[in-house]
Amino acid sequence: MPQATIDAWVSLYAAVGLLVAMCAVFAVIKTAHDYRTGTQTLATTTVMDKVLAAPRVWVRWQLNYLLGAPAILVIATLYAHHLGFATLVDV
């Protein structure tokens, strides 16, 4: 495998990893914002509500995180196009 191909793949993986980390941080911020502004409420009246509070917050975070998936796919595809698909396929 040529060195240019290895460099392109490493660059693509690093870029996608950075995008995923950014998406996770933004999902945390959006989840906190949703609960602080009151657009999402967390019921804590019963014991079962208190037990299920953490899973509900986690599900809300997952939904917010998955909303960023299309952006990650588009940006990664555009970056792969910038690198050159021929370079990535040259194995």
Buried (B, 14 or more C-beta within 10 A) or exposed (E): EEEEBEEBBEBBEEBBEEBBEBBBEBBEEBBBEBBEEEEBEBEEEEEEEEEBEEEEBEEBBEEBBEEBEEEBEEBBEEBBEEBEEEBBEEE
